[in-house]
Amino acid sequence: MGAAPVARVSVADHRDLIVRPHQFRTPCTHSGPTARTHRASDRASLDRGGEFASTGRRPSCVERAAGWCSDLQRISASRVLSIARVGGVIEADFLSATRDSCDAVAAAMHLFDWTELLVDERVIWCVGENPHETLEREIAGRPGSPTPQTVIASPPWQVATAGRVKEVIQRSRARYEREAADARERTEATYRDRGAAFWADRYAAALIGQGPPLRVLGLTSRFTTVLQYSTRDAMAALAELGCETRTLIEPDDHGFISPLTSLREIREFDPDLIFMIDHTRRSQRSLLVESVPVVTWIQDRLRWLFDAETGRSLGPLDFCMGQGRDELVEKHGYPAERFMSCEMATRAKRVLPEHGHLEVPGITCDIAYASNMSDTPAQFHAHVRSDPRNAAALKLIDAVFEELSGRCARDELNGSLYLDRVVDSLAAREQISVRAAERDALIAEFARPVSDRLLRQQTLKWAANWVRESGGRLHLYGRGWERNPQFAEFSRGVLEPGAELNASFSAAKINLHTGCNPGLHQRVFDGLGAGGFFLIRTHGADVSHRVSRAIFDLIRRTNASAPVEISEGDLPEPVRREYAELRRYNGCGPAEPFVATERHFRQYERLFVTRTVQLAGQVWPELDRVVFSTEPEFVERASFFLTNPDARTAIANSMCKAVVARFGYRALMEKLLHWMTDQLLRQSSEFESSGASLSYREAVTRCG
């Protein structure tokens, strides 16, 4: 801090929440450095935000510091940092520029340990003779932090000045609102006249080399575990394709992307495309303008995405890519013509070395699993039950938990289980009326997450049983495993995505993939690319390709139209056993026919005609050798591959090569840009007169 006297403490952070300001005034006199207390009734009043009148003699310098400090200490360092998380200012009235008060600061720091506050980057000490001006400059210079919402004043030292801080905050807030409004007006003016015809020409010219490279702005968050890295890899692939790219992300762990920051970035960079994962223009409207194309890559089943309001909000310049296309189009109104089905992607560039897995001290093990889903199914069930919003649904929630737990115990739970049928059946049994939207919400927020936990931790139980009996090594990476009563002994802490996690993939002889997600999953792709070998718990979708192909051939051969009922006897003998097993995974009885709907017809078209969607069994011919669905199957697979390193290496290499060939980021981003260009051309009624657009169509035609 140099020689400048400490004058004010300012605390601000990224979450823009409003908290009622509390002003601390105390009626107690001082009888010693640590004897300053509040009566119980005063404490209760203080907790309610009450105000206290100041009485008592003027203490000495040290007593003043002790009195003020004991009040601040009642908040405690951890609570001060909690205030930091919502954005606020703690105004220490005695911290002025006078010599006497600076002596008091020194005395206060001797009395209490403020180390945690002083070194925490969320805490800003405004220093010098003009602390309020310093605070105002700090706020103005940090558009990525919210304007402080809370002011907590200390007991008076000399003159109460809390009003001055409030004035600073009010001025700062008003200035921010003016600057944000001006930035929005200027940015919208830049894009106002850019419609589909403009963007069709812009994209077409760029892709055939007759215009400047496309500029792509990626929006993401450092508070995600995977999505920020997916955004990073997508931006890297677009740069390899010749695009100019930028990524907008929070500047630090306590900042946020404010509308002012985003709008300034858009105006300066002038992007032709804004790229986001798991967010649409609707959920980030304050950060964006209307007339710039936005693409949303849907990677997760999130409530705000699987929502009819979101579907209706998508305009002509809103594009989507990812999984779940049929459901999002049919149930939630997403525009089919602006939704590109695709799988996940990976940056995998190399295959496992000939000598097999890497020996890395501290992380080499027999079996490894990485996930932050460490709470037990029972804990998750209790958490959902405790939410007051679920009070009316507790009976059905309990019934779903009991049913899914029983299925798991009987080895009848699978990631492809038709959860809608399960919920409908239980609701009928319990005589509970449930609307379709309520059922879907229950599945998304409880049934599927608890199924995921049941499957994952049942698999880990099998692995734990095996290593305990065999003396092997099991490593669990992620948050919270040290608190899981079944698996705490195997917890090995958190690994950051990237080099650390990649090293763990290649240092484990076997990596596990399990849960409700099919095998064509980001974590599997990245693990294979890092040199890992995987055993995968059977998911119905992964092993359905032969049955789906047989059904598709039957439909074409009989010229059937949807809906059509199909029974086991309608299919060729070689796939009947697989059909019966798949129906069991779905939760259907052996005699219950399968009904192929329009959605299934479209899915088969994408699987076997256009090949825009693929199943794990199509991608990996060796899949049957690495999947398991019961504990004996897991033990048999693990025992074999742990004693046959050459087989592990050969399969890992083959699976990795298939992933690199089909699911690279570069190929996916190239496909996206050409698909968007084509859709923009279709929207534009003026493309016939556009030389760039015609050239693009001619180039596409020549390329076949």
C-alpha positions, 0 to 999 in steps of 0.5 A, spaced: 500 500 500 506 504 500 505 510 505 498 512 503 494 512 509 488 507 509 481 510 508 476 506 506 474 499 505 470 497 498 468 490 497 465 488 490 463 482 486 460 478 480 453 477 483 448 482 482 444 481 487 440 486 492 441 486 499 438 491 504 443 495 507 444 495 514 447 501 518 451 499 524 451 504 530 452 501 537 450 504 544 455 500 548 461 504 551 468 501 551 472 498 557 477 495 554 480 492 547 476 486 547 470 488 552 465 491 547 459 487 546 451 488 544 446 486 549 442 480 546 436 485 544 440 489 541 443 483 537 436 481 535 435 488 532 441 488 529 440 482 525 433 485 523 437 491 520 435 495 526 439 502 528 442 504 534 444 510 537 451 512 539 452 514 546 458 513 551 465 517 552 470 518 546 475 512 547 482 513 546 485 511 539 486 504 541 480 503 544 476 506 538 480 501 534 478 495 538 471 497 539 470 498 531 474 492 530 470 488 534 464 490 531 467 488 524 469 482 527 462 480 529 461 480 521 468 475 521 472 475 515 468 469 512 462 473 512 465 479 509 467 475 503 460 473 503 458 480 502 463 481 497 459 475 493 453 480 493 457 486 491 457 491 497 461 496 501 464 496 508 465 503 510 469 504 516 468 511 519 474 511 523 479 510 517 480 518 515 486 521 512 488 524 519 494 522 523 490 520 529 485 515 525 491 512 521 494 510 528 488 507 530 488 503 523 495 500 525 492 499 532 486 495 529 490 491 525 494 489 531 488 487 535 485 482 529 487 478 523 485 481 517 490 477 513 484 473 509 481 480 507 487 484 505 490 478 500 483 476 497 482 479 490 475 481 491 476 486 497 478 493 494 482 498 499 480 505 497 486 509 500 489 516 500 486 523 502 480 522 497 477 515 498 470 516 496 473 519 489 478 513 489 472 508 490 468 512 484 474 511 480 474 503 482 467 502 480 467 506 474 474 502 472 470 495 473 464 494 468 465 487 469 463 487 476 456 490 479 455 496 482 455 495 489 448 494 492 450 494 500 453 499 504 455 497 511 457 502 516 462 502 522 460 505 529 462 512 528 469 514 529 468 521 528 463 524 523 458 519 520 459 519 512 455 513 510 451 518 506 457 519 501 458 512 499 451 512 498 452 518 493 458 515 490 454 508 488 448 512 486 452 516 481 456 510 479 449 506 478 446 512 474 453 513 470 453 505 468 446 506 466 447 512 461 453 508 458 450 502 457 444 505 454 449 509 449 452 503 448 446 499 446 444 505 441 450 505 438 451 498 437 444 497 434 445 502 430 451 498 427 447 492 425 440 495 424 440 494 417 443 488 416 437 483 414 438 476 412 440 478 405 446 482 408 448 476 412 447 471 406 452 475 402 457 476 407 457 469 409 457 466 402 463 471 400 467 470 406 466 462 405 469 463 397 474 467 399 471 474 395 470 477 402 473 478 409 474 472 413 468 471 418 468 474 425 466 470 430 465 472 438 464 466 443 460 467 449 462 463 455 463 462 462 469 461 467 464 458 472 462 452 467 466 445 468 466 443 461 462 448 456 468 454 457 473 448 454 468 446 448 467 454 446 475 454 446 476 448 442 470 451 437 473 458 437 480 454 435 477 450 430 474 456 427 480 460 427 484 454 423 478 455 418 480 462 417 475 466 421 477 471 426 475 469 433 474 472 440 472 469 446 468 473 451 469 470 458 469 473 465 475 477 467 476 473 473 473 469 479 469 474 481 467 478 475 461 477 470 460 479 463 456 486 464 451 488 458 456 494 458 462 490 457 458 485 452 455 491 447 462 495 447 465 488 445 460 487 439 461 494 437 468 494 437 469 487 434 463 487 429 462 480 429 458 476 424 456 470 428 455 470 436 457 463 438 454 460 445 453 453 448 446 452 452 444 459 451 439 462 446 438 470 445 432 470 449 436 468 456 442 473 454 438 478 451 441 484 455 448 482 452 446 482 445 443 486 439 437 483 435 440 483 428 446 479 429 446 471 427 446 467 433 448 460 434 446 456 440 450 449 441 445 445 445 449 440 449 445 439 455 438 437 457 436 444 461 430 447 463 431 453 459 432 450 453 427 445 453 421 450 453 416 452 449 417 460 450 424 459 448 422 455 442 417 461 440 423 466 441 427 464 436 427 469 430 430 468 423 437 470 425 437 464 431 440 458 429 441 451 433 445 445 433 446 439 437 442 433 440 435 433 441 432 436 435 426 432 434 423 433 441 425 441 441 422 442 434 416 437 436 414 439 443 417 446 444 417 449 437 424 450 435 424 452 427 426 445 424 430 449 418 434 452 423 436 446 427 442 442 425 443 435 428 450 433 430 453 430 436 459 432 440 466 434 438 473 433 440 480 436 439 483 429 439 489 429 435 493 423 437 492 415 439 495 411 444 502 410 444 504 403 442 507 402 449 500 403 452 498 407 458 503 412 461 506 411 468 504 418 472 506 418 479 500 419 483 495 418 478 497 411 475 491 406 477 487 400 475 481 404 474 479 411 474 472 415 474 472 423 473 465 426 475 462 432 480 456 428 481 458 425 488 452 426 492 448 419 493 442 418 490 438 419 497 442 425 498 439 428 492 432 425 493 432 429 500 435 435 497 429 435 492 424 434 497 426 440 501 425 445 496 418 448 498 417 449 491 416 441 490 411 440 496 405 439 492 409 433 488 412 429 494 408 423 494 410 422 486 417 424 487 418 419 493 414 414 488 419 415 483 425 414 487 422 408 490 421 405 483 428 407 480 432 405 486 428 398 486 429 397 478 437 399 479 437 394 485 434 388 480 439 391 474 433 393 470 435 401 470 438 403 464 439 410 461 434 409 455 429 407 460 422 411 458 422 415 464 415 418 461 412 412 462 414 410 469 412 417 471 405 416 468 404 409 471 406 411 478 401 417 477 396 413 475 397 408 481 397 413 486 391 417 483 395 423 482 393 428 476 399 430 472 400 435 466 405 433 461 409 440 462 409 438 470 411 431 468 417 433 463 419 438 469 419 432 474 423 428 469 428 433 467 429 436 475 429 429 478 427 422 475 433 423 470 438 426 475 437 421 480 437 415 475 444 418 473 446 418 480 443 411 481 447 408 475 453 411 476 454 409 483 452 402 482 457 402 477 462 405 482 460 400 487 462 394 482 468 397 481 470 398 489 468 391 490 473 388 485 479 393 487 477 391 494 478 383 493 483 384 488 488 389 491 487 394 485 487 401 485 481 405 484 481 413 483 475 418 483 476 425 481 471 430 482 468 435 488 465 431 494 467 424 493 471 425 500 464 426 503 461 420 500 460 414 505 461 409 500 467 411 496 471 416 500 477 412 500 478 412 493 477 420 492 483 423 489 481 430 489 479 435 483 483 435 476 482 441 472 480 440 465 486 440 460 493 437 461 491 434 468 485 431 466 488 428 460 494 425 464 489 421 468 486 418 462 492 416 460 495 414 466 489 409 468 489 402 465 481 403 465 477 409 465 469 408 466 463 411 462 456 410 466 450 413 467 444 416 463 449 419 457 450 414 451 457 412 449 458 418 444 459 423 450 464 429 450 468 426 456 469 419 452 471 423 446 476 427 450 479 421 454 480 417 448 484 423 444 488 423 451 490 416 450 485 413 455 481 406 454 474 406 456 469 400 459 462 403 458 456 401 461 451 399 456 446 404 454 440 402 450 442 407 444 449 405 444 447 398 442 440 399 438 443 400 431 442 393 428 435 393 431 434 400 428 437 398 421 432 392 421 426 396 423 428 401 417 429 396 412 422 393 414 419 399 413 422 400 406 420 393 404 413 394 406 412 401 404 409 402 411 407 409 414 407 412 421 405 410 426 406 402 425 407 397 430 412 392 430 413 386 434 419 381 435 417 376 430 417 381 424 424 382 425 430 377 422 432 372 427 439 374 428 436 381 431 430 378 435 434 377 441 437 384 441 430 387 440 428 383 446 434 386 450 433 393 448 425 393 449 427 391 456 432 397 457 426 401 455 422 398 460 417 395 456 414 388 456 416 382 451 410 382 448 409 389 447 409 392 440 414 397 438 410 403 435 414 407 430 412 414 429 414 420 425 419 421 429 422 414 429 422 415 421 426 421 421 431 418 426 432 412 421 433 417 415 438 421 419 442 414 421 442 410 415 440 415 409 443 422 410 448 419 416 447 426 420 446 422 426 450 416 428 450 411 434 456 408 438 455 401 435 456 404 428 462 408 430 465 403 434 465 396 431 469 394 437 463 396 442 461 390 444 467 388 447 467 394 452 460 394 454 457 391 460 451 391 464 451 387 470 457 386 475 459 379 473 460 382 466 464 388 469 468 383 473 469 379 466 471 385 462 476 389 467 479 382 469 481 381 461 483 388 459 487 389 466 491 383 464 491 384 456 495 391 455 495 389 447 488 388 447 487 395 451 492 399 446 489 396 440 482 398 441 483 404 444 487 406 438 481 404 433 476 407 437 480 414 437 481 414 430 474 413 429 472 419 433 478 423 430 475 422 423 468 423 425 467 428 431 473 433 430 471 440 431 474 443 425 469 438 421 463 440 425 465 448 425 466 447 417 459 444 416 456 449 421 458 455 417 456 452 410 449 450 413 448 457 416 450 460 409 445 455 406 439 457 410 441 464 410 441 464 402 434 460 403 431 466 407 434 471 402 429 473 397 434 477 393 440 472 393 439 471 385 441 478 384 447 477 388 454 475 385 457 473 391 451 468 393 451 465 386 458 464 386 457 460 393 452 456 390 456 455 384 462 453 388 457 448 392 455 445 386 462 444 383 464 441 390 458 436 389 
